[in-house]
Amino acid sequence: MENGGGYGSTRFSFSVIVVLFVFVVAALLPFIFVSFFSMKKICFRKLEINRKPQTIGDFLSMLSVHLFRQRNIIQTVNEVSQKLSFEDIHNDYDFVQFSEQLKAMEKPPYIVFYDSSNLDIFLNHICNLEFIPGALPRLVAVSFDTSSHMILQEKYPKIPSVVIDLDPIKDTLPEAYENRRYIIYQLVLLTRTRICASLALRGISFWAMQQDSLWIENFDSMQLEDRYPDEYMLFDTVGNEQLPEYSRMHGWICGSTFFIRGNPTTHQFFMQLDSFMRMHQSPDSSIMTYLCGHRNYRCHRLPRWIISSSDYFRGTRENTPVMIQVDSDQKDETKMELFQRANFIFRHENGTCDRRAVHKLRDAVRLAFPEKLKLLGQNTYAESIYKRLHYLYKHIFNVDRYNNKVFLTVHYTLI
Ligand SMILES: *[C@@H]1O[C@H](CO)[C@@H](O)[C@H](O)[C@H]1NC(C)=O
């Protein structure tokens, strides 16, 4: 301070102007963010139709109702999830036995999580795997209700399986409870997170998989977990290279298929995911994307030619990925009906598996959902100057450059 007050009083320093500019821009950034709440991910089921406000008054009252609903959901998810804590699962006798079984397996197991609502799709999936050498011996199952568990055990006694019963918890929520379906959806994903955390703590490496995934080629023979020995986690992503609108969703995790190397770091990853899910209204996949921003977690995204989400069907089909997860976006159609429409049925009525249907799967994938492809031509995605400026700012100031925080808000319109 030798110069006293003589320095800044007479002339403006250039650096002062720069600093002021930075502060002003930083202050404005949150307002710019608000306009991007509308970015949505296609991978998720839309549970409710979006309501549009008419006036500012409408908008404000909707916002307050929305915030109240959101707080209620977060609170309820937190409350119901306490009825089956991480410790409850980790120390459950049957689950400990199941974990021991997995530990003894030669290769990391493929874990499918299911319940009565998707048992038909799961049985269909097993028929897909039956004709893929090496796949079925690695398949294990976690059920969220007893009845589906019994049916699977009866039909496939060799598949290691365990039940983590969520029915008693679901029963505590009345049918008419607001956003009940969404809360249960979150509860199921939270339970899956705790199961992953428990297995990681026991040092068990595994693949989490979904029954609505199609195996077009032998995913098993790719030995991906050996191909990336230094990575702790491998994830699938959403999007499609053919559509420019996905370029801003670069690296967004889909979360239907992922590999976890069981160690203390991945255990911590899932414990963080657990607490995050109880404090925010975000899908687990967007939280995983966010957490993966930390490089010590060693997350790796698998290319889409290996695993694609449903976004694959929006593009042309010259190349088929090794695996595709199929989401349904229509409410008036069951998943089974959707699979029927697309010729993805591998199981006869009498319970035997249809080898021909699996062999013809590549063709079925090429022809499936032509209506999605038709949209490709009409879809001229162009970014406004405003939007590009917004991203330029984000890039310069290194604020959520990859939209990982925007992704956290992707479910806000569902409730
Ligand atoms: C099951 O149904 C399929 C197709 O209808 C038929 O080809 C097959 O022989 C049947 N298998 C048994 C064991 O009945």
The ligand as a Tripos MOL2 file, in Angstrom:
@<TRIPOS>MOLECULE
LIG
   14    14     1     0     0
SMALL
NO_CHARGES

@<TRIPOS>ATOM
      1 C1        -43.0530  -74.6400  -29.0010 C.3       1 LIG1
      2 O1        -43.6380  -73.8070  -29.9880 O.3       1 LIG1
      3 C2        -42.8840  -73.6910  -31.1990 C.3       1 LIG1
      4 C3        -43.5700  -72.6630  -32.1170 C.3       1 LIG1
      5 O2        -44.9460  -72.6730  -31.9590 O.3       1 LIG1
      6 C4        -42.7270  -75.0560  -31.8450 C.3       1 LIG1
      7 O3        -41.9830  -74.9650  -33.0390 O.3       1 LIG1
      8 C5        -42.0200  -75.9940  -30.8620 C.3       1 LIG1
      9 O4        -41.9390  -77.2870  -31.4040 O.3       1 LIG1
     10 C6        -42.7780  -76.0420  -29.5340 C.3       1 LIG1
     11 N1        -41.9990  -76.8070  -28.5890 N.am      1 LIG1
     12 C7        -42.5240  -77.6540  -27.6990 C.2       1 LIG1
     13 C8        -41.5800  -78.3880  -26.8250 C.3       1 LIG1
     14 O5        -43.7330  -77.8230  -27.6290 O.2       1 LIG1
@<TRIPOS>BOND
     1     1     2 1
     2     1    10 1
     3     2     3 1
     4     3     4 1
     5     3     6 1
     6     4     5 1
     7     6     7 1
     8     6     8 1
     9     8     9 1
    10     8    10 1
    11    10    11 1
    12    11    12 1
    13    12    13 1
    14    12    14 2
@<TRIPOS>SUBSTRUCTURE
     1 LIG1         1 GROUP 0 **** ****
